[in-house]
Amino acid sequence: MAACAVAGLLAACGGGADLGVGSGTGPTGLYLAYGAGATGSFTVPECVASQVSAVLVFDGDGTNNGDFSGRVRWTSSAPDTLYVSDGITPGPDGVVVAAGAVIGLKPGQAQLTATFSEYSASASVEVVALDSLRIAPQLTDLVAELDQPFQLLLRPTAQSEELDVTTGAVWRFDSQTAIASVGISTGMVSANSANSANSGATATLIARIPGCGREVSLPLRVSTPTALDVDYEQGSELRLPVGYSEAVTVQARFATPGSVAQNLARQIEIDDVDDDRLAVTRGSEHLFVLAVDSDDSATSFTLRLPDHGLSVASKRWQISDVDLLRVTVTPETLRIRYPDTGLLQASGLFADGVTRPISRHVTWSSDDPTISITPGVNDDAGTVTVPDAEVTTTLGAAVAAATDDADDFVTVRSYAAASPDPNAGLSP
């Protein structure tokens, strides 16, 4: 099934493949194809666009059948429940999409019909409610005078991955407010000052999916942070081998009881870095501190929110030249419910006796070239994406600069969303 979220993705929904048109023969029938083939009924999630094809049947063995999606007349018996595109008229969100694209506008039933000359074909379509729609991150407070990106995440069904529909949503606050503003198509919120006029005031951020009209909201305050909290991937361990990194989390803490700390990886200022020994880069959730070169002294840097008079010194890393002895990847067998992704975590035992996370520094390999493993120093390192629900393959992780034993192999298996969970009953 070719499916995409209404918000921002409709334009990418293409029509069915051109199967060719019979030459010298007349049509004998018409059928609707959804997913793998002809169908008389199917289900679509609310607010998600999916492609249906109208296939005209010709005399012969079927090789001359043609995709006539752009030439048939499409109708929906309940257009307020199921919209179907004619390929010409703009859809519910104002975008023209391929003929035969259907959009579930609200839960319910509809009859979808395609007509060409004297031939017609119909299918019963059930529109089911979205499994979830949420704004992330779920914050309560925003640091005054900083920008905070938000995402709108849509999960069509319980078995599917969340889709990021941020840029296709319409963002606003529930009423005119002086505490913050939001980009109408970006979800980027700019917090204003936390002055006395704004003190304690709450504004509700709303993200709406055009067309189907579903929306979610998030109440927010603009507040002055009271402290910066810093957490380290390796805890209190100060030694950091040359060529390897540590993930650092920086959050703003607020005084209001029950408030959620705000991650500041994108906004925090970084000062006093010894560039000859450390390189600090930003991810969406972490700072990554990479050891560049070693000497006999410790090194650190300072994290600042200058407009709020807050700063905190990082821990003092002792950079060393120490060999990596062994690589271990977990889990030994990664089971992925397609189309979800999986995560492999690589750790390394070093000659100083410390085992450290090294997923960001291994080279991944696969017996199956259609599998993707996210490499590099970033938040998603080690994420595994499979092409379908029938993968069984071996993945490897290695570090070329390490000893001969510094590699490991694991098995990856994917399974269909409707299949029993193969993880059930397994030990962690």
One Martini backbone bead per residue (centre of mass of N, CA, C, O) as a GRO file, in nm:
protein
  428
    1MET     BB    1   0.094   0.037   0.024
    2ALA     BB    2   0.034   0.368  -0.059
    3ALA     BB    3   0.119   0.597   0.205
    4CYS     BB    4   0.009   0.920   0.349
    5ALA     BB    5   0.010   1.203   0.505
    6VAL     BB    6  -0.163   1.481   0.470
    7ALA     BB    7   0.059   1.636   0.610
    8GLY     BB    8   0.285   1.720   0.352
    9LEU     BB    9   0.238   1.431   0.158
   10LEU     BB   10   0.039   1.429  -0.084
   11ALA     BB   11   0.224   1.510  -0.330
   12ALA     BB   12   0.372   1.211  -0.314
   13CYS     BB   13   0.117   1.075  -0.422
   14GLY     BB   14   0.095   0.844  -0.654
   15GLY     BB   15   0.017   0.662  -0.901
   16GLY     BB   16  -0.013   0.403  -1.073
   17ALA     BB   17   0.101   0.186  -1.277
   18ASP     BB   18   0.182   0.139  -1.609
   19LEU     BB   19   0.044  -0.148  -1.785
   20GLY     BB   20  -0.091  -0.082  -2.030
   21VAL     BB   21  -0.253  -0.095  -2.354
   22GLY     BB   22  -0.447  -0.236  -2.554
   23SER     BB   23  -0.412  -0.382  -2.886
   24GLY     BB   24  -0.699  -0.458  -3.064
   25THR     BB   25  -0.871  -0.447  -2.799
   26GLY     BB   26  -1.126  -0.481  -2.569
   27PRO     BB   27  -1.293  -0.410  -2.302
   28THR     BB   28  -1.422  -0.617  -2.004
   29GLY     BB   29  -1.326  -0.438  -1.747
   30LEU     BB   30  -1.320  -0.338  -1.387
   31TYR     BB   31  -1.080  -0.257  -1.123
   32LEU     BB   32  -0.970  -0.241  -0.788
   33ALA     BB   33  -0.655  -0.129  -0.645
   34TYR     BB   34  -0.505  -0.227  -0.321
   35GLY     BB   35  -0.194  -0.275  -0.316
   36ALA     BB   36  -0.155  -0.593  -0.443
   37GLY     BB   37  -0.471  -0.577  -0.548
   38ALA     BB   38  -0.764  -0.671  -0.586
   39THR     BB   39  -1.067  -0.511  -0.445
   40GLY     BB   40  -1.376  -0.477  -0.224
   41SER     BB   41  -1.203  -0.410   0.043
   42PHE     BB   42  -1.096  -0.158   0.291
   43THR     BB   43  -0.856   0.012   0.503
   44VAL     BB   44  -0.832   0.344   0.653
   45PRO     BB   45  -0.687   0.601   0.794
   46GLU     BB   46  -0.715   0.874   0.940
   47CYS     BB   47  -0.549   1.134   0.771
   48VAL     BB   48  -0.478   0.935   0.528
   49ALA     BB   49  -0.314   0.876   0.230
   50SER     BB   50  -0.420   0.668  -0.050
   51GLN     BB   51  -0.370   0.445  -0.321
   52VAL     BB   52  -0.590   0.399  -0.594
   53SER     BB   53  -0.666   0.170  -0.858
   54ALA     BB   54  -0.780   0.169  -1.200
   55VAL     BB   55  -0.842  -0.132  -1.385
   56LEU     BB   56  -0.834  -0.218  -1.718
   57VAL     BB   57  -0.978  -0.480  -1.897
   58PHE     BB   58  -0.849  -0.708  -2.132
   59ASP     BB   59  -0.802  -0.910  -2.362
   60GLY     BB   60  -0.646  -1.197  -2.240
   61ASP     BB   61  -0.371  -1.246  -1.997
   62GLY     BB   62  -0.328  -0.932  -1.862
   63THR     BB   63  -0.082  -0.767  -1.997
   64ASN     BB   64  -0.295  -0.529  -2.117
   65ASN     BB   65  -0.356  -0.395  -1.879
   66GLY     BB   66  -0.480  -0.074  -1.738
   67ASP     BB   67  -0.415   0.232  -1.590
   68PHE     BB   68  -0.720   0.449  -1.528
   69SER     BB   69  -0.718   0.665  -1.291
   70GLY     BB   70  -0.709   0.937  -1.485
   71ARG     BB   71  -1.005   0.845  -1.653
   72VAL     BB   72  -1.189   0.812  -1.441
   73ARG     BB   73  -1.477   0.822  -1.231
   74TRP     BB   74  -1.485   0.949  -0.908
   75THR     BB   75  -1.657   0.818  -0.609
   76SER     BB   76  -1.828   0.906  -0.299
   77SER     BB   77  -2.086   0.828  -0.076
   78ALA     BB   78  -1.894   0.984   0.164
   79PRO     BB   79  -1.724   1.276   0.148
   80ASP     BB   80  -1.704   1.333   0.470
   81THR     BB   81  -1.529   1.056   0.504
   82LEU     BB   82  -1.442   1.012   0.187
   83TYR     BB   83  -1.188   1.112  -0.013
   84VAL     BB   84  -1.157   1.164  -0.377
   85SER     BB   85  -0.947   1.200  -0.643
   86ASP     BB   86  -0.929   1.353  -0.982
   87GLY     BB   87  -0.643   1.526  -1.030
   88ILE     BB   88  -0.759   1.848  -1.024
   89THR     BB   89  -0.885   1.893  -0.758
   90PRO     BB   90  -0.850   2.016  -0.473
   91GLY     BB   91  -0.812   1.922  -0.171
   92PRO     BB   92  -0.871   1.969   0.167
   93ASP     BB   93  -0.566   2.129   0.164
   94GLY     BB   94  -0.522   2.247  -0.149
   95VAL     BB   95  -0.409   1.985  -0.289
   96VAL     BB   96  -0.300   1.827  -0.569
   97VAL     BB   97  -0.370   1.492  -0.648
   98ALA     BB   98  -0.388   1.192  -0.736
   99ALA     BB   99  -0.574   0.989  -0.892
  100GLY     BB  100  -0.726   0.788  -0.631
  101ALA     BB  101  -0.684   0.939  -0.386
  102VAL     BB  102  -0.737   0.876  -0.040
  103ILE     BB  103  -0.924   1.032   0.242
  104GLY     BB  104  -0.963   1.017   0.578
  105LEU     BB  105  -1.180   1.231   0.763
  106LYS     BB  106  -1.354   1.005   0.916
  107PRO     BB  107  -1.508   0.783   1.081
  108GLY     BB  108  -1.625   0.516   0.860
  109GLN     BB  109  -1.833   0.466   0.572
  110ALA     BB  110  -1.764   0.381   0.216
  111GLN     BB  111  -1.820   0.412  -0.134
  112LEU     BB  112  -1.606   0.322  -0.395
  113THR     BB  113  -1.603   0.463  -0.735
  114ALA     BB  114  -1.541   0.352  -1.075
  115THR     BB  115  -1.579   0.508  -1.408
  116PHE     BB  116  -1.589   0.355  -1.753
  117SER     BB  117  -1.814   0.397  -1.932
  118GLU     BB  118  -1.978   0.085  -1.878
  119TYR     BB  119  -1.775   0.070  -1.641
  120SER     BB  120  -1.749  -0.063  -1.298
  121ALA     BB  121  -1.611  -0.007  -0.961
  122SER     BB  122  -1.611  -0.133  -0.617
  123ALA     BB  123  -1.557  -0.028  -0.266
  124SER     BB  124  -1.529  -0.091   0.068
  125VAL     BB  125  -1.473   0.170   0.314
  126GLU     BB  126  -1.281   0.199   0.612
  127VAL     BB  127  -1.261   0.444   0.862
  128VAL     BB  128  -1.011   0.484   1.098
  129ALA     BB  129  -0.886   0.582   1.373
  130LEU     BB  130  -0.637   0.711   1.506
  131ASP     BB  131  -0.406   0.612   1.728
  132SER     BB  132  -0.223   0.889   1.709
  133LEU     BB  133  -0.174   1.237   1.838
  134ARG     BB  134   0.123   1.449   1.880
  135ILE     BB  135   0.316   1.656   2.078
  136ALA     BB  136   0.671   1.734   2.043
  137PRO     BB  137   0.743   1.800   2.327
  138GLN     BB  138   0.607   1.756   2.666
  139LEU     BB  139   0.575   2.051   2.780
  140THR     BB  140   0.528   2.325   3.029
  141ASP     BB  141   0.796   2.493   2.976
  142LEU     BB  142   0.965   2.800   2.878
  143VAL     BB  143   1.231   2.962   2.794
  144ALA     BB  144   1.298   3.269   2.791
  145GLU     BB  145   1.404   3.385   2.480
  146LEU     BB  146   1.347   3.112   2.324
  147ASP     BB  147   1.367   2.849   2.099
  148GLN     BB  148   1.115   2.586   2.015
  149PRO     BB  149   1.081   2.281   1.883
  150PHE     BB  150   0.806   2.119   1.723
  151GLN     BB  151   0.608   1.819   1.687
  152LEU     BB  152   0.402   1.623   1.466
  153LEU     BB  153   0.265   1.302   1.558
  154LEU     BB  154   0.164   1.019   1.356
  155ARG     BB  155  -0.045   0.723   1.415
  156PRO     BB  156  -0.237   0.525   1.231
  157THR     BB  157  -0.145   0.256   1.381
  158ALA     BB  158  -0.037   0.032   1.616
  159GLN     BB  159   0.171  -0.101   1.381
  160SER     BB  160   0.291   0.178   1.324
  161GLU     BB  161   0.462   0.440   1.252
  162GLU     BB  162   0.556   0.742   1.306
  163LEU     BB  163   0.467   1.056   1.170
  164ASP     BB  164   0.605   1.348   1.037
  165VAL     BB  165   0.370   1.647   1.023
  166THR     BB  166   0.470   1.937   1.082
  167THR     BB  167   0.479   2.100   0.791
  168GLY     BB  168   0.154   2.029   0.735
  169ALA     BB  169   0.066   2.188   0.962
  170VAL     BB  170  -0.133   2.397   1.178
  171TRP     BB  171  -0.015   2.664   1.372
  172ARG     BB  172  -0.124   2.769   1.709
  173PHE     BB  173  -0.291   2.968   1.924
  174ASP     BB  174  -0.593   2.988   2.092
  175SER     BB  175  -0.487   3.283   2.143
  176GLN     BB  176  -0.398   3.579   2.198
  177THR     BB  177  -0.045   3.627   2.277
  178ALA     BB  178   0.248   3.747   2.471
  179ILE     BB  179   0.441   3.485   2.532
  180ALA     BB  180   0.409   3.376   2.222
  181SER     BB  181   0.520   3.225   1.910
  182VAL     BB  182   0.428   3.067   1.584
  183GLY     BB  183   0.491   2.878   1.321
  184ILE     BB  184   0.248   2.781   1.102
  185SER     BB  185   0.462   2.548   0.945
  186THR     BB  186   0.692   2.458   1.190
  187GLY     BB  187   0.666   2.469   1.526
  188MET     BB  188   0.813   2.732   1.607
  189VAL     BB  189   0.884   2.859   1.926
  190SER     BB  190   0.868   3.192   2.063
  191ALA     BB  191   0.976   3.318   2.351
  192ASN     BB  192   0.913   3.543   2.571
  193SER     BB  193   0.912   3.722   2.829
  194ALA     BB  194   0.908   3.683   3.199
  195ASN     BB  195   0.715   3.893   3.295
  196SER     BB  196   0.469   4.013   3.493
  197ALA     BB  197   0.248   3.986   3.268
  198ASN     BB  198   0.334   3.665   3.216
  199SER     BB  199   0.307   3.557   3.488
  200GLY     BB  200   0.151   3.239   3.482
  201ALA     BB  201   0.083   3.223   3.198
  202THR     BB  202  -0.128   3.051   2.959
  203ALA     BB  203  -0.074   2.872   2.652
  204THR     BB  204  -0.220   2.708   2.367
  205LEU     BB  205  -0.098   2.471   2.166
  206ILE     BB  206  -0.180   2.416   1.812
  207ALA     BB  207  -0.235   2.124   1.600
  208ARG     BB  208  -0.340   2.097   1.254
  209ILE     BB  209  -0.505   1.898   1.021
  210PRO     BB  210  -0.576   1.932   0.723
  211GLY     BB  211  -0.908   1.841   0.620
  212CYS     BB  212  -0.973   1.648   0.879
  213GLY     BB  213  -0.933   1.838   1.158
  214ARG     BB  214  -0.725   1.737   1.335
  215GLU     BB  215  -0.628   1.799   1.688
  216VAL     BB  216  -0.381   1.936   1.915
  217SER     BB  217  -0.266   2.010   2.256
  218LEU     BB  218  -0.049   2.255   2.455
  219PRO     BB  219   0.031   2.370   2.751
  220LEU     BB  220   0.202   2.690   2.824
  221ARG     BB  221   0.491   2.836   2.973
  222VAL     BB  222   0.677   3.123   3.066
  223SER     BB  223   1.007   3.087   3.208
  224THR     BB  224   1.240   3.095   3.467
  225PRO     BB  225   1.517   2.950   3.523
  226THR     BB  226   1.706   2.794   3.803
  227ALA     BB  227   1.864   2.562   3.633
  228LEU     BB  228   2.131   2.340   3.532
  229ASP     BB  229   2.124   2.018   3.390
  230VAL     BB  230   2.376   1.751   3.390
  231ASP     BB  231   2.431   1.467   3.177
  232TYR     BB  232   2.610   1.150   3.151
  233GLU     BB  233   2.676   0.866   2.981
  234GLN     BB  234   2.942   0.799   3.194
  235GLY     BB  235   2.907   0.969   3.425
  236SER     BB  236   3.192   0.985   3.639
  237GLU     BB  237   3.364   0.932   3.406
  238LEU     BB  238   3.673   1.088   3.281
  239ARG     BB  239   3.765   0.900   3.073
  240LEU     BB  240   3.877   0.966   2.719
  241PRO     BB  241   3.923   0.848   2.424
  242VAL     BB  242   4.066   0.884   2.141
  243GLY     BB  243   3.793   0.912   1.902
  244TYR     BB  244   3.577   0.953   2.127
  245SER     BB  245   3.246   0.978   2.279
  246GLU     BB  246   3.013   1.190   2.466
  247ALA     BB  247   2.698   1.219   2.595
  248VAL     BB  248   2.513   1.527   2.656
  249THR     BB  249   2.279   1.660   2.894
  250VAL     BB  250   2.070   1.960   2.877
  251GLN     BB  251   1.874   2.127   3.135
  252ALA     BB  252   1.593   2.306   3.232
  253ARG     BB  253   1.495   2.426   3.543
  254PHE     BB  254   1.197   2.461   3.738
  255ALA     BB  255   1.001   2.576   4.010
  256THR     BB  256   0.753   2.439   3.928
  257PRO     BB  257   0.560   2.205   4.021
  258GLY     BB  258   0.573   1.953   3.765
  259SER     BB  259   0.775   2.035   3.580
  260VAL     BB  260   0.938   2.024   3.266
  261ALA     BB  261   1.224   1.977   3.138
  262GLN     BB  262   1.439   2.153   2.912
  263ASN     BB  263   1.593   2.096   2.627
  264LEU     BB  264   1.930   2.255   2.526
  265ALA     BB  265   2.099   2.155   2.277
  266ARG     BB  266   2.021   2.398   2.070
  267GLN     BB  267   2.067   2.664   2.286
  268ILE     BB  268   2.324   2.634   2.415
  269GLU     BB  269   2.615   2.770   2.535
  270ILE     BB  270   2.968   2.732   2.433
  271ASP     BB  271   3.257   2.755   2.637
  272ASP     BB  272   3.596   2.701   2.666
  273VAL     BB  273   3.714   2.531   2.432
  274ASP     BB  274   3.958   2.292   2.360
  275ASP     BB  275   4.021   2.233   2.029
  276ASP     BB  276   4.276   2.036   2.062
  277ARG     BB  277   4.090   1.818   2.250
  278LEU     BB  278   3.795   1.922   2.171
  279ALA     BB  279   3.468   1.829   2.028
  280VAL     BB  280   3.155   2.008   1.985
  281THR     BB  281   2.832   1.877   1.920
  282ARG     BB  282   2.499   1.877   1.780
  283GLY     BB  283   2.198   1.761   1.865
  284SER     BB  284   1.863   1.732   1.945
  285GLU     BB  285   1.946   1.597   2.255
  286HIS     BB  286   2.266   1.637   2.227
  287LEU     BB  287   2.590   1.645   2.324
  288PHE     BB  288   2.916   1.596   2.161
  289VAL     BB  289   3.216   1.464   2.303
  290LEU     BB  290   3.532   1.480   2.146
  291ALA     BB  291   3.835   1.323   2.137
  292VAL     BB  292   4.138   1.447   1.992
  293ASP     BB  293   4.359   1.497   2.230
  294SER     BB  294   4.642   1.444   2.438
  295ASP     BB  295   4.736   1.489   2.787
  296ASP     BB  296   4.802   1.552   3.134
  297SER     BB  297   4.542   1.721   3.131
  298ALA     BB  298   4.251   1.855   3.205
  299THR     BB  299   3.914   1.910   3.052
  300SER     BB  300   3.677   2.179   2.978
  301PHE     BB  301   3.355   2.354   2.999
  302THR     BB  302   3.092   2.598   2.929
  303LEU     BB  303   2.752   2.650   3.024
  304ARG     BB  304   2.509   2.889   2.879
  305LEU     BB  305   2.256   3.144   3.002
  306PRO     BB  306   2.296   3.470   2.985
  307ASP     BB  307   1.996   3.597   3.013
  308HIS     BB  308   1.984   3.418   3.311
  309GLY     BB  309   2.258   3.373   3.473
  310LEU     BB  310   2.354   3.085   3.360
  311SER     BB  311   2.594   2.833   3.474
  312VAL     BB  312   2.812   2.545   3.382
  313ALA     BB  313   3.039   2.305   3.448
  314SER     BB  314   3.196   2.065   3.331
  315LYS     BB  315   3.351   1.806   3.328
  316ARG     BB  316   3.682   1.658   3.362
  317TRP     BB  317   3.861   1.544   3.113
  318GLN     BB  318   4.067   1.251   3.047
  319ILE     BB  319   4.277   1.219   2.793
  320SER     BB  320   4.344   0.912   2.604
  321ASP     BB  321   4.558   0.649   2.498
  322VAL     BB  322   4.342   0.375   2.417
  323ASP     BB  323   4.258   0.061   2.359
  324LEU     BB  324   4.053  -0.137   2.168
  325LEU     BB  325   3.943  -0.475   2.227
  326ARG     BB  326   3.612  -0.481   2.222
  327VAL     BB  327   3.304  -0.569   2.053
  328THR     BB  328   2.952  -0.512   2.146
  329VAL     BB  329   2.628  -0.627   2.040
  330THR     BB  330   2.292  -0.511   2.100
  331PRO     BB  331   2.121  -0.747   2.029
  332GLU     BB  332   2.170  -1.059   1.902
  333THR     BB  333   1.854  -1.029   1.833
  334LEU     BB  334   1.674  -0.835   1.600
  335ARG     BB  335   1.332  -0.738   1.629
  336ILE     BB  336   1.113  -0.619   1.363
  337ARG     BB  337   0.824  -0.428   1.323
  338TYR     BB  338   0.688  -0.377   1.041
  339PRO     BB  339   0.789  -0.035   0.991
  340ASP     BB  340   0.974  -0.036   1.204
  341THR     BB  341   1.242   0.025   1.404
  342GLY     BB  342   1.572  -0.032   1.519
  343LEU     BB  343   1.825  -0.101   1.788
  344LEU     BB  344   2.173  -0.073   1.808
  345GLN     BB  345   2.429  -0.152   2.060
  346ALA     BB  346   2.755  -0.034   2.109
  347SER     BB  347   3.035  -0.172   2.281
  348GLY     BB  348   3.355  -0.102   2.458
  349LEU     BB  349   3.658  -0.252   2.542
  350PHE     BB  350   3.919  -0.122   2.723
  351ALA     BB  351   4.245  -0.114   2.849
  352ASP     BB  352   4.127   0.040   3.122
  353GLY     BB  353   3.843  -0.139   3.182
  354VAL     BB  354   3.634   0.021   3.009
  355THR     BB  355   3.294   0.043   2.924
  356ARG     BB  356   3.166   0.184   2.616
  357PRO     BB  357   2.988   0.375   2.413
  358ILE     BB  358   3.014   0.316   2.024
  359SER     BB  359   2.793   0.358   1.797
  360ARG     BB  360   2.929   0.628   1.663
  361HIS     BB  361   3.220   0.445   1.575
  362VAL     BB  362   3.115   0.239   1.391
  363THR     BB  363   3.111  -0.001   1.130
  364TRP     BB  364   2.858  -0.092   0.922
  365SER     BB  365   2.721  -0.413   0.818
  366SER     BB  366   2.564  -0.607   0.538
  367ASP     BB  367   2.413  -0.872   0.364
  368ASP     BB  368   2.184  -0.648   0.318
  369PRO     BB  369   2.154  -0.365   0.112
  370THR     BB  370   1.848  -0.274   0.213
  371ILE     BB  371   1.978  -0.204   0.472
  372SER     BB  372   1.970   0.046   0.734
  373ILE     BB  373   2.240   0.221   0.912
  374THR     BB  374   2.304   0.457   1.140
  375PRO     BB  375   2.562   0.677   1.139
  376GLY     BB  376   2.749   0.844   1.357
  377VAL     BB  377   2.737   1.159   1.527
  378ASN     BB  378   2.425   1.087   1.672
  379ASP     BB  379   2.110   1.013   1.798
  380ASP     BB  380   2.066   0.755   1.567
  381ALA     BB  381   2.272   0.559   1.623
  382GLY     BB  382   2.187   0.225   1.513
  383THR     BB  383   1.957   0.249   1.325
  384VAL     BB  384   1.714   0.022   1.186
  385THR     BB  385   1.618  -0.036   0.840
  386VAL     BB  386   1.361  -0.204   0.673
  387PRO     BB  387   1.197  -0.301   0.367
  388ASP     BB  388   1.048  -0.546   0.521
  389ALA     BB  389   0.882  -0.851   0.664
  390GLU     BB  390   1.143  -1.057   0.532
  391VAL     BB  391   1.398  -1.041   0.731
  392THR     BB  392   1.723  -1.220   0.720
  393THR     BB  393   2.024  -1.117   0.886
  394THR     BB  394   2.358  -0.984   0.896
  395LEU     BB  395   2.535  -0.780   1.129
  396GLY     BB  396   2.808  -0.546   1.150
  397ALA     BB  397   3.074  -0.440   1.385
  398ALA     BB  398   3.348  -0.200   1.345
  399VAL     BB  399   3.701  -0.114   1.430
  400ALA     BB  400   3.985  -0.037   1.261
  401ALA     BB  401   4.169   0.088   1.513
  402ALA     BB  402   4.168  -0.181   1.639
  403THR     BB  403   4.167  -0.479   1.719
  404ASP     BB  404   4.101  -0.793   1.589
  405ASP     BB  405   3.837  -0.817   1.801
  406ALA     BB  406   3.680  -0.542   1.689
  407ASP     BB  407   3.399  -0.726   1.657
  408ASP     BB  408   3.049  -0.788   1.552
  409PHE     BB  409   2.748  -1.006   1.544
  410VAL     BB  410   2.409  -0.998   1.416
  411THR     BB  411   2.060  -1.055   1.412
  412VAL     BB  412   1.801  -0.983   1.167
  413ARG     BB  413   1.439  -0.955   1.216
  414SER     BB  414   1.137  -0.941   1.037
  415TYR     BB  415   0.785  -0.846   1.083
  416ALA     BB  416   0.462  -0.837   1.076
  417ALA     BB  417   0.218  -0.660   1.230
  418ALA     BB  418   0.009  -0.918   1.237
  419SER     BB  419   0.204  -1.073   1.386
  420PRO     BB  420   0.337  -1.232   1.617
  421ASP     BB  421   0.537  -1.162   1.879
  422PRO     BB  422   0.869  -1.276   1.899
  423ASN     BB  423   0.932  -1.145   2.193
  424ALA     BB  424   0.755  -1.318   2.335
  425GLY     BB  425   0.903  -1.464   2.625
  426LEU     BB  426   1.162  -1.317   2.626
  427SER     BB  427   1.449  -1.235   2.733
  428PRO     BB  428   1.627  -0.941   2.777
   0.00000   0.00000   0.00000
